[in-house]
Amino acid sequence: MRNSSLFTKMKILVLNCGSSSIKYALYNMDDQSVITSGGIEKIGLPDSFITVKLNGEKHKWEHPIGEHTAGVQYIFEVLTTGEYAVLKSLEELDAVGHRMVHGGEKFNKSVRLTPEVMEAFAQCNDLAPLHNPANIKGVNAVSALLPNIPQVGVFDTAFHQTMPDYAYMYALPYQLYKEYGVRRYGFHGTSHRYVSQRVCEFLGVKPEDKRIITCHIGNGASIAAVKYGKCVDTSMGLTPLEGLMMGTRTGDIDAGAVTYLMDKFNLDTKGISDLLNKKSGLAGVSEGSSDFRDILAGIAAGNDKARLAKEMYTYRIKKYIGAYAAAMEGVDIILFTGGAGENQWEVREGATNGLEYMGVKMDQTRNRSCRATEAILSADDSQVTVCCIPTDEELMIALDTQALC
């Protein structure tokens, strides 16, 4: 560890590098507080810009960033120089934690990043061709600028590696799994891990005693079944397309419908991927927005397509809750997290209506008054406890980085 003095606060930088963006958060691990955070968007485009959040205020300005190494370097400059500086020098950083998207079957936990680890991670690039190469760019950028700093990788897929084979396998020829790794991997794992642990702390119970359904509902959405502290099933699959209806993704769809559309409209793989991932979901059904707030506004204005989109959206969440209760032979806790899960009581209400038969009894006042705060949403006499637990993937990455450094 670079700063060994007992009087020096441990500082960890968390980086999340996407194909054209870099998000960051700087933590003081003594009290797990965020010192500053921000990000760069539209990397490689002429109108790239950076945002910085400091002392509760958000600042934004345009700055040309051609590629990820330059982006990381500029973030380092913002952290150490100018009016938003919070570090005297980069020597104050103790470690960097990275969000790594697809670890395949190679990684079932967070690890220190070494050349050998990075080589193994690169072998998963085919499974996430947009995200993994961007993650690698972020790690390489830090290595180029701070060659001696410890770096840790935290994998979106790792938490789901405890699924049994009968849950993660597809009913395809077995050779496709053995040779090409075609199986369900799941995503949002860092979020599902954080909230499934945090809800137990919040309620004062032990994870190993509870069956928990974690609903991460945002523009991307997934559900996980966490039985006695371990994930036993999750809704996303080989890619983030499978599972729930999302902002612009179809979620579950008949593969025959996919080939039908490809033939009908002469679509290649890129064309069908664009349709299923970027033009469907809430936006496609409503023929409008992918934002649930806009869907609700459309319903209030009498838009029937918005009404249909909402009902499809919440119905599919409810279906998965029922399925995972069956998979775990019961459920003790259901929690909602993510942008819509934390902020939209309509989502939580729609997803739990009619579940009284399995012991879910919501408190309407609690549910409707809750926005992005830890809270119990179910009635006192509900057999199943329903909660809102805001996620904090960046803190989870920082904690793993601290533990490994």
MOWO-V108940 format. One record per helix or strand. SS is the DSSP state (a for helix, b for strand). FROM is the first residue (numbers start at 1). TO is the last residue. If there is no record, write none. Layout:
ss->SS from->FROM to->TO
ss->SS from->FROM to->TO
This chain:
ss->b from->11 to->17
ss->b from->22 to->28
ss->b from->33 to->41
ss->b from->49 to->54
ss->b from->57 to->62
ss->a from->68 to->80
ss->a from->90 to->92
ss->b from->95 to->100
ss->b from->111 to->112
ss->a from->115 to->122
ss->a from->125 to->127
ss->a from->132 to->145
ss->b from->150 to->155
ss->a from->158 to->162
ss->a from->165 to->168
ss->a from->174 to->180
ss->a from->189 to->203
ss->a from->207 to->209
ss->b from->211 to->217
ss->b from->221 to->227
ss->b from->230 to->234
ss->a from->255 to->265
ss->a from->269 to->278
ss->a from->281 to->286
ss->a from->292 to->300
ss->a from->304 to->327
ss->b from->333 to->337
ss->a from->339 to->343
ss->a from->345 to->352
ss->a from->356 to->358
ss->b from->360 to->360
ss->b from->362 to->362
ss->a from->364 to->369
ss->b from->375 to->376
ss->b from->378 to->378
ss->b from->384 to->388
ss->a from->393 to->404
